Amino acid sequence: IVLTQSPGTLSLSPGERGTLSCRASQSVSRTYLAWYQQKAGQAPRLLIYGASTRATGIPDRFSGSGSETDFTLTISRLEPEDLAVYYCQQYGISPITFGQGTRLEIK
Amino acid sequence: EVQLVESGGGLVQPGGSLRLSCAASGFTFSGYKMSWVRQAPGKGLERVATITDNGGATSYADSVQGRFTISRDNSKNTLYLQMNNLRAEDTAVYYCARGGLAVVFDYWGQGTLVPVSP
């Protein structure tokens, strides 16, 4: 399954709302759709799993939604620390695949 | 506290071999699927290999099938990746992660760099 993320880069100001898209080439069970955050020089960190469930310790500014082939990660009230690349992943059908990432820039 | 610590990375020549290790602690290692994920410089994430909790089944990315072998020693709480016939395009940071098919990748190691160059 190919996951296509858009936009490639998103540039927003602190306090704004960010909407990141992940489109799958075929239907994905929402149970097996995750989002990860990767800051520069760090390992990826799990944000969202099951399309909409926040991982432990993730602030409620982060939310996930969607189903079948269209999924969205929303970051409300952007903070400077949200500067990172965000990846979606499907882990329900072999081979496990990741999207190419969306780079979030903070103005 | 869950911890995954990779080791074994380093410069290797094309055609060479390397074995990566991932030491796990803070959870019941034998109860979880485990995976290796790599990231080439400036690129995205690629799942390389996955192994079931008891080591009975493995799966690989097409790009490494036949060259890489994932294994585990549950008595030592350690995951391995044997990499043979390395190519320049295998240059990447290699992460171990807890998770696999139908199991989210909820914990990641800090990664180990494998440059493949003459």
Backbone of each chain as ProteinMPNN parsed JSONL, in Angstrom:
{"seq_chain_A": "IVLTQSPGTLSLSPGERGTLSCRASQSVSRTYLAWYQQKAGQAPRLLIYGASTRATGIPDRFSGSGSETDFTLTISRLEPEDLAVYYCQQYGISPITFGQGTRLEIK", "coords_chain_A": {"N_chain_A": [[0.861, -1.186, 0.0], [0.669, 2.121, -0.956], [1.397, 5.119, 0.621], [0.566, 8.454, 0.445], [1.589, 11.568, 1.347], [0.514, 14.875, 2.051], [0.642, 18.467, 2.563], [3.992, 18.582, 1.079], [5.657, 20.279, 2.491], [4.805, 22.357, 5.193], [4.184, 25.517, 6.297], [3.675, 27.407, 9.049], [2.397, 29.709, 11.519], [3.023, 30.155, 15.067], [0.339, 29.15, 17.164], [-1.456, 28.846, 15.104], [-3.485, 26.527, 13.168], [-2.709, 23.305, 12.031], [-3.048, 21.13, 9.271], [-2.544, 17.959, 8.19], [-2.283, 15.635, 5.571], [-2.875, 12.216, 4.63], [-2.961, 9.919, 2.19], [-4.087, 6.809, 1.074], [-3.237, 4.164, -1.221], [-4.961, 2.06, -1.429], [-7.759, 0.801, 0.43], [-7.372, 1.147, 3.928], [-7.567, -0.367, 7.067], [-8.758, 1.532, 9.706], [-7.939, 0.863, 12.159], [-5.282, 0.248, 11.95], [-3.658, 2.448, 11.35], [-1.221, 4.847, 11.782], [0.441, 7.743, 13.174], [3.543, 9.463, 13.259], [6.0, 11.511, 14.834], [8.974, 13.149, 13.992], [11.656, 14.725, 15.176], [14.509, 16.796, 14.393], [17.471, 14.947, 14.207], [16.574, 13.026, 15.965], [14.946, 9.945, 16.993], [11.936, 8.592, 15.515], [8.742, 9.328, 17.029], [5.878, 7.925, 18.431], [2.724, 9.263, 17.792], [-0.074, 9.044, 17.238], [-2.309, 6.296, 17.072], [-4.337, 3.679, 15.64], [-5.713, 5.39, 14.032], [-6.926, 7.522, 15.442], [-6.365, 7.567, 18.165], [-4.598, 8.967, 20.77], [-1.175, 8.537, 21.645], [0.501, 7.629, 24.714], [1.098, 10.398, 26.764], [0.956, 12.296, 24.781], [0.017, 15.513, 23.84], [-3.325, 16.985, 23.84], [-3.544, 18.671, 21.725], [-2.926, 17.429, 19.441], [-4.606, 15.559, 17.034], [-6.223, 12.843, 15.367], [-7.886, 11.667, 12.421], [-10.192, 10.129, 10.066], [-10.685, 7.604, 7.466], [-10.672, 4.523, 5.576], [-9.284, 5.442, 2.727], [-8.39, 7.986, 3.237], [-6.816, 10.0, 5.529], [-6.187, 12.138, 8.335], [-4.036, 14.26, 10.153], [-4.296, 16.539, 12.673], [-3.064, 19.467, 14.03], [-3.694, 21.534, 16.469], [-3.413, 24.942, 17.533], [-0.526, 25.571, 17.118], [2.784, 25.091, 18.317], [6.156, 26.27, 18.847], [7.78, 24.041, 19.372], [6.708, 22.038, 17.853], [7.936, 21.831, 15.486], [9.018, 19.686, 13.052], [9.236, 16.548, 11.21], [6.493, 14.766, 9.994], [5.135, 11.561, 9.85], [2.928, 9.256, 8.302], [1.728, 5.897, 8.743], [0.898, 2.625, 7.715], [0.067, -0.354, 9.258], [-1.244, -2.678, 8.957], [-1.395, -4.313, 6.737], [0.774, -6.442, 5.017], [3.484, -5.501, 2.866], [4.457, -3.498, 5.701], [4.102, -0.019, 5.528], [5.293, 3.365, 5.139], [4.347, 6.817, 4.801], [5.824, 9.478, 2.814], [6.389, 11.639, 4.32], [5.653, 14.813, 5.929], [6.948, 17.965, 6.2], [6.951, 20.173, 8.836], [7.133, 23.515, 9.261], [7.816, 26.215, 11.402], [6.864, 29.473, 11.455]], "CA_chain_A": [[0.0, 0.0, 0.0], [1.449, 3.367, -1.031], [0.829, 6.232, 1.376], [1.015, 9.727, -0.105], [1.316, 12.639, 2.295], [0.519, 16.24, 1.529], [1.643, 18.902, 1.588], [5.347, 18.163, 1.399], [6.095, 21.194, 3.536], [3.754, 23.211, 5.709], [4.787, 26.6, 7.065], [2.61, 28.063, 9.799], [2.807, 30.51, 12.673], [2.546, 29.654, 16.368], [-1.061, 29.421, 17.445], [-2.3, 28.44, 13.976], [-3.915, 25.128, 13.087], [-2.071, 22.609, 10.924], [-3.77, 19.948, 8.801], [-1.66, 17.117, 7.385], [-3.065, 14.602, 4.916], [-2.26, 10.943, 4.267], [-3.871, 9.208, 1.297], [-3.632, 5.443, 0.792], [-3.535, 3.682, -2.578], [-6.113, 1.186, -1.264], [-8.371, 0.979, 1.741], [-6.625, 0.746, 5.126], [-8.361, -0.386, 8.291], [-8.328, 2.634, 10.567], [-7.291, 0.259, 13.325], [-3.848, 0.068, 11.71], [-3.085, 3.657, 10.787], [-0.521, 5.577, 12.834], [1.199, 8.956, 12.854], [4.763, 9.622, 14.032], [6.691, 12.789, 14.779], [10.418, 13.004, 14.071], [12.412, 15.968, 15.257], [15.845, 16.698, 13.809], [18.459, 14.206, 14.974], [15.948, 12.12, 16.924], [14.15, 8.832, 16.49], [10.502, 8.875, 15.448], [7.951, 9.149, 18.243], [4.479, 7.634, 18.129], [1.747, 10.278, 18.193], [-1.462, 8.581, 17.074], [-2.501, 4.965, 16.513], [-5.754, 3.428, 15.428], [-6.192, 6.571, 13.301], [-7.404, 8.653, 16.245], [-6.028, 7.421, 19.584], [-3.298, 9.553, 21.111], [-0.264, 7.723, 22.441], [0.74, 8.119, 26.068], [1.87, 11.627, 26.921], [0.792, 13.211, 23.646], [-0.985, 16.534, 24.203], [-4.584, 16.908, 23.077], [-3.468, 19.523, 20.528], [-2.778, 16.508, 18.32], [-5.754, 14.677, 16.841], [-6.243, 12.119, 14.102], [-9.207, 11.289, 11.932], [-10.202, 9.568, 8.727], [-11.013, 6.2, 7.257], [-10.465, 3.927, 4.257], [-8.09, 5.894, 2.019], [-8.061, 9.372, 3.567], [-6.575, 10.215, 6.944], [-5.723, 13.489, 8.628], [-3.476, 14.634, 11.452], [-4.534, 17.952, 12.919], [-2.35, 20.05, 15.165], [-4.306, 22.823, 16.775], [-2.596, 25.821, 18.369], [0.87, 25.183, 16.9], [3.824, 25.616, 19.195], [7.478, 26.161, 18.205], [8.34, 22.693, 19.564], [6.091, 21.111, 16.896], [8.816, 21.766, 14.318], [9.356, 18.273, 12.882], [8.65, 15.853, 10.063], [5.422, 13.882, 10.428], [4.948, 10.42, 8.957], [1.855, 8.29, 8.543], [2.15, 4.504, 8.565], [-0.112, 1.576, 7.839], [0.725, -1.554, 9.77], [-2.22, -3.766, 8.937], [-1.214, -5.153, 5.559], [2.192, -6.594, 4.679], [4.487, -4.948, 3.773], [4.203, -2.267, 6.438], [4.62, 1.102, 4.747], [5.233, 4.726, 5.646], [4.311, 7.902, 3.849], [7.126, 10.105, 2.589], [6.566, 12.663, 5.344], [5.333, 16.235, 5.772], [7.814, 18.796, 7.038], [6.232, 21.294, 9.422], [7.997, 24.636, 9.608], [7.162, 27.223, 12.239], [7.331, 30.812, 11.049]], "C_chain_A": [[0.901, 1.241, 0.0], [0.69, 4.452, -0.277], [1.43, 7.534, 0.85], [0.613, 10.853, 0.83], [1.363, 13.998, 1.599], [0.147, 17.215, 2.644], [3.019, 18.351, 1.939], [5.933, 18.998, 2.521], [4.942, 22.108, 3.906], [4.407, 24.256, 6.609], [3.677, 27.414, 7.724], [3.194, 28.834, 10.972], [2.337, 29.872, 13.97], [1.101, 30.067, 16.607], [-1.995, 29.032, 16.319], [-2.596, 26.949, 14.051], [-3.259, 24.498, 11.862], [-2.849, 21.361, 10.563], [-2.889, 19.192, 7.817], [-2.484, 15.947, 6.857], [-2.23, 13.375, 4.589], [-3.288, 10.177, 3.445], [-3.285, 7.855, 0.934], [-4.076, 4.992, -0.592], [-4.653, 2.644, -2.589], [-6.588, 1.307, 0.171], [-7.505, 0.387, 2.864], [-7.592, 0.712, 6.299], [-7.86, 0.712, 9.208], [-7.664, 2.134, 11.829], [-5.77, 0.267, 13.194], [-3.219, 1.256, 10.99], [-2.496, 4.49, 11.921], [0.152, 6.824, 12.265], [2.395, 9.044, 13.807], [5.326, 11.022, 13.816], [8.19, 12.528, 14.876], [11.071, 14.374, 14.066], [13.843, 15.725, 14.784], [16.798, 15.962, 14.751], [17.89, 13.223, 15.978], [15.255, 10.966, 16.216], [12.697, 9.26, 16.359], [9.827, 8.596, 16.79], [6.499, 8.921, 17.832], [3.584, 8.741, 18.672], [0.348, 9.695, 18.316], [-1.435, 7.155, 16.549], [-3.994, 4.69, 16.416], [-6.451, 4.632, 14.818], [-6.507, 7.768, 14.188], [-7.059, 8.583, 17.725], [-4.65, 8.007, 19.857], [-2.467, 8.58, 21.941], [-0.054, 8.378, 23.804], [1.59, 9.383, 26.059], [1.739, 12.622, 25.789], [-0.297, 14.228, 23.98], [-2.204, 16.499, 23.294], [-4.644, 17.925, 21.934], [-3.369, 18.658, 19.258], [-4.022, 15.625, 18.229], [-5.694, 14.044, 15.457], [-7.659, 11.742, 13.72], [-9.055, 10.632, 10.569], [-10.549, 8.107, 8.689], [-10.735, 5.809, 5.818], [-9.182, 4.435, 3.599], [-7.645, 7.306, 2.391], [-7.995, 9.585, 5.065], [-5.937, 11.584, 7.152], [-5.157, 13.563, 10.027], [-3.671, 16.138, 11.585], [-3.767, 18.382, 14.156], [-2.955, 21.433, 15.406], [-3.317, 23.638, 17.602], [-1.118, 25.429, 18.306], [1.805, 25.869, 17.888], [5.183, 25.438, 18.518], [8.073, 24.755, 18.295], [7.751, 21.671, 18.597], [6.878, 21.041, 15.597], [9.351, 20.345, 14.166], [8.879, 17.793, 11.52], [7.643, 14.844, 10.619], [5.184, 12.808, 9.379], [3.666, 9.668, 9.323], [2.383, 6.896, 8.209], [0.918, 3.619, 8.591], [0.61, 0.304, 8.251], [-0.225, -2.737, 9.812], [-2.056, -4.742, 7.792], [0.269, -5.21, 5.219], [2.421, -6.257, 3.204], [4.016, -3.672, 4.48], [4.84, -1.111, 5.671], [4.424, 2.425, 5.481], [4.978, 5.685, 4.491], [5.676, 8.568, 3.763], [7.396, 11.253, 3.555], [6.089, 14.044, 4.933], [6.214, 17.007, 6.738], [7.014, 19.997, 7.52], [7.241, 22.343, 9.857], [7.199, 25.649, 10.42], [7.737, 28.587, 11.877], [7.837, 31.623, 12.231]], "O_chain_A": [[1.78, 1.385, 0.85], [-0.499, 4.673, -0.505], [2.649, 7.695, 0.813], [-0.574, 11.066, 1.077], [2.154, 14.222, 0.682], [-0.578, 16.848, 3.569], [3.188, 17.721, 2.983], [6.624, 18.479, 3.398], [4.198, 22.574, 3.043], [5.099, 23.914, 7.567], [2.85, 28.027, 7.048], [4.344, 28.628, 11.361], [1.357, 29.127, 13.974], [0.697, 31.186, 16.292], [-3.2, 28.898, 16.535], [-2.043, 26.219, 14.873], [-3.255, 25.089, 10.782], [-3.268, 20.612, 11.446], [-2.532, 19.706, 6.757], [-3.275, 15.346, 7.584], [-1.036, 13.476, 4.307], [-4.358, 9.827, 3.945], [-2.125, 7.761, 0.534], [-5.14, 5.378, -1.076], [-5.233, 2.374, -3.641], [-5.889, 1.856, 1.023], [-6.983, -0.722, 2.751], [-8.354, 1.657, 6.504], [-6.66, 0.811, 9.46], [-6.925, 2.863, 12.491], [-5.054, 0.289, 14.196], [-2.355, 1.088, 10.128], [-3.179, 4.8, 12.897], [0.395, 6.941, 11.064], [2.283, 8.743, 14.995], [5.15, 11.628, 12.76], [8.634, 11.773, 15.742], [11.036, 15.089, 13.064], [14.324, 14.592, 14.777], [16.918, 16.302, 15.928], [18.637, 12.64, 16.764], [15.012, 11.005, 15.01], [12.27, 10.201, 17.029], [10.272, 7.755, 17.572], [5.962, 9.639, 16.988], [3.666, 9.112, 19.844], [-0.319, 9.828, 19.342], [-0.629, 6.831, 15.677], [-4.809, 5.38, 17.029], [-7.636, 4.865, 15.058], [-6.375, 8.91, 13.749], [-7.439, 9.481, 18.476], [-3.659, 7.598, 19.253], [-2.985, 7.892, 22.821], [-0.397, 9.543, 24.005], [2.652, 9.437, 25.438], [2.35, 13.69, 25.831], [-1.405, 13.851, 24.361], [-2.138, 16.054, 22.148], [-5.663, 18.035, 21.252], [-3.687, 19.106, 18.157], [-4.44, 15.02, 19.217], [-5.181, 14.634, 14.506], [-8.518, 11.525, 14.575], [-7.967, 10.58, 9.995], [-10.691, 7.45, 9.721], [-10.582, 6.667, 4.948], [-8.102, 3.916, 3.88], [-6.617, 7.772, 1.9], [-8.974, 9.382, 5.783], [-5.25, 12.113, 6.28], [-5.717, 13.004, 10.97], [-3.261, 16.91, 10.717], [-3.823, 17.728, 15.198], [-2.741, 22.368, 14.634], [-2.475, 23.071, 18.297], [-0.533, 25.011, 19.305], [1.643, 27.038, 18.238], [5.341, 24.538, 17.693], [8.791, 24.328, 17.391], [8.244, 20.545, 18.524], [6.526, 20.274, 14.701], [10.057, 19.849, 15.045], [8.215, 18.518, 10.779], [7.922, 14.154, 11.6], [5.051, 13.094, 8.189], [3.362, 9.47, 10.5], [3.365, 6.748, 7.481], [0.005, 3.832, 9.388], [1.629, -0.067, 7.669], [-0.043, -3.673, 10.59], [-2.526, -5.877, 7.868], [0.941, -4.182, 5.141], [1.633, -6.682, 2.36], [3.269, -2.875, 3.912], [5.98, -1.212, 5.218], [3.531, 2.58, 6.314], [5.344, 5.409, 3.348], [6.577, 8.259, 4.543], [8.508, 11.779, 3.602], [6.113, 14.405, 3.757], [6.225, 16.74, 7.94], [6.465, 20.75, 6.716], [8.093, 22.092, 10.709], [6.027, 25.897, 10.134], [8.941, 28.818, 11.981], [8.263, 32.766, 12.059]]}, "seq_chain_B": "EVQLVESGGGLVQPGGSLRLSCAASGFTFSGYKMSWVRQAPGKGLERVATITDNGGATSYADSVQGRFTISRDNSKNTLYLQMNNLRAEDTAVYYCARGGLAVVFDYWGQGTLVPVSP", "coords_chain_B": {"N_chain_B": [[10.801, 1.48, 32.689], [10.66, 1.505, 29.218], [13.291, 0.603, 27.12], [15.294, 0.694, 24.226], [18.243, -0.14, 22.767], [20.434, 0.302, 20.27], [23.291, -1.157, 18.638], [26.464, -1.741, 16.969], [26.705, -0.553, 14.501], [28.551, 1.123, 11.848], [31.259, 2.036, 9.6], [31.345, 0.297, 6.535], [32.53, -1.628, 3.798], [31.333, -1.813, 0.39], [29.702, -4.862, -0.403], [30.431, -6.024, 1.935], [29.79, -7.257, 5.334], [27.708, -6.913, 8.263], [26.608, -6.972, 11.643], [23.887, -5.911, 13.416], [22.771, -5.09, 16.703], [20.157, -4.974, 19.137], [19.447, -4.073, 22.24], [17.022, -4.783, 24.573], [14.975, -3.534, 27.226], [12.954, -3.166, 30.215], [10.489, -4.172, 29.579], [8.51, -7.105, 28.778], [10.238, -8.777, 26.725], [9.935, -11.088, 25.151], [7.301, -11.137, 24.54], [6.578, -9.575, 22.407], [6.297, -8.532, 18.985], [8.998, -7.467, 16.891], [10.829, -4.994, 15.064], [13.007, -3.776, 12.447], [13.793, -0.612, 11.224], [14.797, 1.644, 8.715], [16.539, 4.661, 7.777], [17.589, 6.475, 5.225], [20.091, 8.993, 4.574], [18.638, 12.149, 4.86], [16.229, 11.211, 3.956], [13.04, 9.382, 3.998], [11.268, 7.025, 6.161], [11.797, 3.514, 6.175], [10.504, 0.351, 6.568], [12.372, -2.417, 7.342], [12.648, -5.107, 8.265], [10.797, -7.606, 10.063], [10.007, -9.525, 12.984], [8.317, -12.181, 14.602], [6.999, -12.659, 17.986], [8.019, -15.039, 19.12], [9.982, -15.627, 17.351], [9.294, -17.228, 15.263], [8.382, -16.486, 12.758], [9.272, -14.409, 10.022], [9.598, -11.346, 8.153], [10.455, -9.386, 5.268], [11.567, -6.369, 3.656], [11.414, -5.933, 0.133], [13.737, -4.863, -0.862], [15.826, -5.811, 0.672], [15.54, -8.489, 0.912], [16.844, -11.737, 1.083], [19.398, -10.875, 1.569], [19.546, -9.717, 4.095], [19.056, -10.754, 7.505], [16.805, -11.112, 10.075], [16.748, -11.73, 13.544], [16.298, -13.065, 16.879], [17.092, -13.279, 20.374], [15.504, -14.382, 22.912], [16.216, -15.055, 25.473], [18.23, -13.373, 26.019], [17.136, -10.942, 25.681], [17.45, -9.563, 23.244], [17.57, -8.224, 19.982], [18.453, -8.848, 16.604], [20.119, -7.889, 13.521], [21.361, -9.252, 10.793], [23.395, -8.278, 8.231], [24.252, -8.773, 4.988], [26.324, -8.706, 2.0], [26.396, -5.899, 1.504], [25.291, -2.789, 0.142], [25.796, 0.441, -1.416], [23.403, 1.797, -1.324], [22.275, 0.882, 0.993], [23.12, 2.467, 2.989], [22.334, 4.131, 5.905], [20.566, 5.274, 8.844], [19.815, 2.916, 11.22], [17.062, 1.814, 12.95], [15.782, 0.065, 15.749], [12.577, -1.115, 16.614], [9.744, -1.546, 18.713], [7.166, -3.548, 17.747], [5.099, -4.52, 14.924], [3.526, -6.287, 12.231], [0.192, -5.469, 12.429], [0.621, -4.471, 14.927], [1.331, -1.593, 16.563], [4.19, 0.589, 16.206], [5.487, 1.36, 18.951], [7.635, 2.039, 20.59], [10.947, 3.198, 20.061], [14.42, 2.748, 19.289], [17.473, 4.706, 19.581], [18.867, 4.649, 17.279], [21.366, 3.505, 14.916], [24.147, 4.256, 12.92], [24.892, 3.226, 9.66], [27.189, 3.468, 7.367], [27.864, 2.725, 4.022], [30.546, 2.386, 2.121], [33.401, 2.668, -0.107]], "CA_chain_B": [[10.896, 2.31, 31.481], [11.064, 0.766, 28.025], [14.489, 1.104, 26.448], [15.852, -0.06, 23.111], [19.563, 0.43, 22.509], [21.095, -0.346, 19.134], [24.75, -1.113, 18.55], [27.022, -2.529, 15.876], [26.849, 0.218, 13.273], [29.895, 1.579, 11.498], [31.619, 2.045, 8.179], [31.586, -1.01, 5.923], [32.721, -1.538, 2.357], [30.352, -2.543, -0.429], [29.929, -6.301, -0.41], [30.749, -6.47, 3.285], [28.74, -7.699, 6.244], [27.635, -6.255, 9.564], [25.479, -7.414, 12.46], [23.371, -4.951, 14.375], [22.084, -5.613, 17.869], [19.257, -4.063, 19.83], [19.212, -4.573, 23.593], [15.739, -4.32, 25.073], [14.758, -3.611, 28.669], [11.788, -2.465, 30.707], [9.242, -4.842, 29.194], [8.666, -8.535, 28.522], [10.691, -8.801, 25.331], [9.431, -12.271, 24.445], [5.881, -10.991, 24.269], [6.352, -8.555, 21.392], [6.938, -8.469, 17.68], [10.023, -6.435, 16.806], [11.151, -4.632, 13.682], [14.074, -2.839, 12.093], [13.38, 0.433, 10.297], [15.975, 2.434, 8.374], [16.318, 5.996, 7.223], [18.734, 6.973, 4.478], [20.328, 10.422, 4.861], [17.706, 13.097, 4.277], [15.071, 10.513, 3.366], [11.989, 8.936, 4.895], [11.383, 5.78, 6.906], [11.535, 2.266, 5.444], [10.526, -0.866, 7.379], [13.324, -3.345, 6.728], [12.378, -6.493, 8.636], [9.966, -7.819, 11.249], [10.044, -10.872, 13.514], [7.268, -12.418, 15.595], [7.466, -12.682, 19.373], [8.817, -16.237, 19.394], [10.956, -15.804, 16.282], [8.851, -18.254, 14.34], [8.096, -15.948, 11.433], [9.955, -13.163, 9.687], [9.251, -10.748, 6.866], [11.485, -8.455, 4.834], [11.35, -5.5, 2.51], [11.969, -6.51, -1.097], [15.073, -4.294, -1.094], [16.844, -6.51, 1.471], [15.247, -9.927, 0.908], [17.952, -12.578, 0.635], [20.681, -10.323, 2.024], [19.451, -9.4, 5.527], [18.352, -11.729, 8.329], [16.415, -10.664, 11.404], [16.637, -12.818, 14.509], [16.199, -12.603, 18.262], [17.417, -14.199, 21.46], [14.619, -13.943, 24.005], [16.901, -15.263, 26.745], [19.133, -12.225, 26.201], [16.367, -9.719, 25.394], [18.196, -8.889, 22.197], [17.165, -8.342, 18.584], [19.606, -8.75, 15.719], [19.947, -7.784, 12.074], [22.559, -9.629, 10.047], [23.345, -7.64, 6.923], [25.293, -9.291, 4.102], [26.38, -8.148, 0.65], [25.896, -4.529, 1.639], [25.38, -1.897, -1.017], [25.812, 1.863, -1.064], [22.032, 2.232, -1.035], [21.903, 0.446, 2.338], [23.568, 3.494, 3.922], [21.174, 4.645, 6.626], [20.433, 5.045, 10.281], [18.96, 1.755, 11.455], [16.351, 1.85, 14.226], [14.914, -1.046, 16.135], [11.294, -0.633, 17.119], [8.804, -2.553, 19.213], [5.966, -3.55, 16.926], [5.15, -5.262, 13.673], [2.246, -6.353, 11.545], [-0.971, -5.31, 13.305], [1.074, -3.962, 16.231], [1.929, -0.287, 16.306], [5.587, 0.755, 16.602], [5.283, 2.318, 20.034], [8.917, 2.459, 21.142], [12.04, 3.165, 19.1], [15.752, 3.031, 19.775], [18.039, 5.981, 19.143], [19.402, 4.432, 15.947], [22.8, 3.306, 14.71], [24.453, 4.641, 11.543], [25.657, 2.281, 8.843], [27.615, 3.989, 6.06], [28.471, 1.724, 3.143], [31.389, 3.172, 1.223], [34.734, 2.087, -0.288]], "C_chain_B": [[11.399, 1.452, 30.318], [12.296, 1.423, 27.408], [14.908, 0.127, 25.357], [17.157, 0.61, 22.731], [20.258, -0.363, 21.414], [22.611, -0.216, 19.238], [25.189, -1.902, 17.328], [27.185, -1.779, 14.567], [28.292, 0.643, 13.038], [30.149, 1.455, 10.02], [31.929, 0.635, 7.677], [31.706, -0.816, 4.419], [31.604, -2.25, 1.609], [30.719, -4.018, -0.536], [30.221, -6.877, 0.958], [29.531, -6.859, 4.093], [28.826, -6.953, 7.565], [26.475, -6.867, 10.324], [25.135, -6.336, 13.469], [22.692, -5.684, 15.518], [21.198, -4.536, 18.463], [18.937, -4.692, 21.183], [17.945, -3.943, 24.147], [15.659, -4.47, 26.586], [13.484, -2.869, 29.03], [10.462, -3.048, 30.286], [9.552, -6.317, 28.924], [8.954, -8.735, 27.035], [10.046, -9.943, 24.548], [7.956, -12.174, 24.085], [5.561, -10.072, 23.103], [7.014, -8.861, 20.061], [7.94, -7.321, 17.687], [10.38, -6.2, 15.345], [12.417, -3.792, 13.605], [13.525, -1.89, 11.034], [14.622, 1.252, 9.973], [15.582, 3.754, 7.737], [17.603, 6.45, 6.546], [18.889, 8.47, 4.731], [19.355, 11.335, 4.119], [16.445, 12.496, 3.698], [14.065, 10.088, 4.433], [12.284, 7.584, 5.532], [11.027, 4.59, 6.029], [11.595, 1.103, 6.426], [11.364, -1.901, 6.657], [12.937, -4.798, 7.0], [11.567, -6.538, 9.923], [10.068, -9.277, 11.673], [8.957, -11.013, 14.565], [7.873, -12.604, 16.983], [8.347, -13.884, 19.687], [9.863, -16.522, 18.323], [10.528, -16.77, 15.208], [8.561, -17.772, 12.934], [8.809, -14.621, 11.249], [9.429, -12.632, 8.365], [10.257, -9.645, 6.569], [10.972, -7.531, 3.734], [11.988, -6.153, 1.287], [13.419, -6.079, -1.305], [16.178, -5.034, -0.351], [16.637, -8.025, 1.486], [16.423, -10.718, 0.35], [19.313, -12.095, 1.072], [20.697, -10.073, 3.537], [18.68, -10.525, 6.234], [18.072, -11.132, 9.696], [16.293, -11.885, 12.311], [16.551, -12.223, 15.905], [16.62, -13.7, 19.212], [16.616, -13.73, 22.666], [15.26, -14.153, 25.369], [17.843, -14.103, 27.07], [18.434, -10.891, 25.952], [17.03, -8.886, 24.293], [17.667, -9.242, 20.814], [18.399, -8.137, 17.723], [19.181, -8.476, 14.273], [21.291, -8.1, 11.434], [22.429, -9.091, 8.636], [24.534, -8.115, 6.097], [25.224, -8.606, 2.744], [25.859, -6.709, 0.619], [26.2, -3.694, 0.413], [25.381, -0.446, -0.545], [24.419, 2.339, -0.666], [21.492, 1.714, 0.3], [22.377, 1.447, 3.393], [22.368, 4.164, 4.573], [21.417, 4.598, 8.128], [19.432, 3.907, 10.444], [18.387, 1.847, 12.873], [15.722, 0.49, 14.507], [13.674, -0.445, 16.778], [10.477, -1.799, 17.637], [7.535, -2.436, 18.391], [6.188, -4.332, 15.656], [3.795, -5.267, 13.025], [1.112, -6.388, 12.572], [-0.605, -4.856, 14.718], [1.842, -2.659, 15.997], [3.356, -0.221, 16.836], [5.634, 1.793, 17.721], [6.564, 2.778, 20.725], [10.01, 2.232, 20.104], [13.378, 3.364, 19.821], [16.259, 4.346, 19.21], [18.683, 5.872, 17.765], [20.907, 4.238, 15.929], [23.092, 3.506, 13.221], [25.311, 3.59, 10.86], [25.971, 2.953, 7.515], [28.264, 2.864, 5.27], [29.24, 2.479, 2.065], [32.754, 2.523, 1.104], [35.754, 2.694, 0.673]], "O_chain_B": [[12.419, 0.77, 30.421], [12.335, 2.636, 27.203], [14.88, -1.09, 25.539], [17.177, 1.797, 22.408], [20.621, -1.526, 21.592], [23.133, 0.717, 19.849], [24.403, -2.634, 16.726], [27.749, -2.319, 13.615], [29.139, 0.534, 13.924], [29.369, 0.854, 9.282], [32.673, -0.116, 8.307], [31.059, 0.058, 3.842], [30.998, -3.184, 2.133], [31.88, -4.376, -0.731], [30.254, -8.097, 1.122], [28.398, -6.803, 3.616], [29.878, -6.43, 7.936], [25.467, -7.241, 9.725], [25.971, -5.908, 14.264], [22.115, -6.755, 15.334], [21.456, -3.342, 18.311], [18.247, -5.708, 21.263], [17.812, -2.719, 24.185], [16.206, -5.414, 27.157], [12.991, -2.048, 28.258], [9.412, -2.486, 30.597], [10.714, -6.717, 28.853], [8.046, -8.846, 26.211], [9.655, -9.76, 23.396], [7.427, -13.045, 23.395], [4.389, -9.811, 22.831], [8.131, -9.375, 20.004], [7.761, -6.329, 18.395], [10.249, -7.09, 14.504], [12.834, -3.179, 14.588], [12.878, -2.312, 10.075], [15.424, 1.528, 10.865], [14.471, 3.936, 7.238], [18.586, 6.769, 7.213], [17.914, 9.142, 5.069], [19.265, 11.292, 2.892], [15.675, 13.182, 3.026], [14.222, 10.396, 5.614], [13.4, 7.07, 5.452], [10.082, 4.643, 5.241], [12.63, 0.885, 7.055], [11.103, -2.226, 5.499], [12.901, -5.62, 6.084], [11.638, -5.636, 10.757], [10.201, -10.165, 10.831], [8.7, -10.083, 15.33], [9.091, -12.695, 17.139], [9.316, -13.764, 20.438], [10.551, -17.541, 18.379], [11.319, -17.103, 14.325], [8.502, -18.579, 12.007], [8.934, -13.822, 12.177], [8.88, -13.381, 7.556], [10.836, -9.046, 7.476], [10.06, -7.878, 2.984], [12.996, -6.85, 1.408], [14.227, -6.829, -1.852], [17.35, -4.902, -0.705], [17.47, -8.76, 2.017], [16.935, -10.408, -0.725], [20.293, -12.831, 0.959], [21.738, -10.202, 4.181], [17.791, -11.153, 5.66], [18.989, -10.699, 10.394], [15.798, -12.934, 11.899], [16.714, -11.016, 16.085], [16.522, -14.888, 18.904], [17.01, -12.79, 23.356], [14.879, -13.488, 26.333], [18.205, -13.877, 28.225], [19.065, -9.835, 26.005], [17.151, -7.666, 24.404], [17.361, -10.398, 20.52], [19.284, -7.351, 18.065], [18.062, -8.782, 13.86], [22.236, -7.317, 11.524], [21.472, -9.404, 7.927], [25.686, -7.884, 6.464], [24.211, -8.007, 2.383], [24.998, -6.36, -0.188], [27.22, -3.869, -0.255], [25.009, -0.151, 0.591], [24.271, 3.179, 0.221], [20.38, 2.064, 0.696], [22.065, 1.288, 4.573], [21.495, 4.698, 3.889], [22.356, 3.961, 8.605], [18.341, 3.936, 9.876], [19.123, 1.945, 13.855], [15.194, -0.157, 13.603], [13.734, 0.61, 17.409], [10.509, -2.896, 17.08], [6.906, -1.379, 18.336], [7.302, -4.754, 15.345], [2.996, -4.356, 13.238], [1.089, -7.236, 13.464], [-1.456, -4.864, 15.607], [2.869, -2.64, 15.318], [3.692, -0.899, 17.807], [5.806, 2.983, 17.454], [6.564, 3.818, 21.385], [10.014, 1.239, 19.376], [13.452, 4.06, 20.834], [15.559, 5.017, 18.452], [19.009, 6.888, 17.15], [21.627, 4.731, 16.797], [22.373, 2.989, 12.366], [26.314, 3.128, 11.404], [25.117, 3.004, 6.63], [29.111, 2.137, 5.789], [28.647, 3.129, 1.205], [33.239, 1.904, 2.051], [36.925, 2.315, 0.652]]}, "name": "protein", "num_of_chains": 2, "seq": "IVLTQSPGTLSLSPGERGTLSCRASQSVSRTYLAWYQQKAGQAPRLLIYGASTRATGIPDRFSGSGSETDFTLTISRLEPEDLAVYYCQQYGISPITFGQGTRLEIKEVQLVESGGGLVQPGGSLRLSCAASGFTFSGYKMSWVRQAPGKGLERVATITDNGGATSYADSVQGRFTISRDNSKNTLYLQMNNLRAEDTAVYYCARGGLAVVFDYWGQGTLVPVSP"}
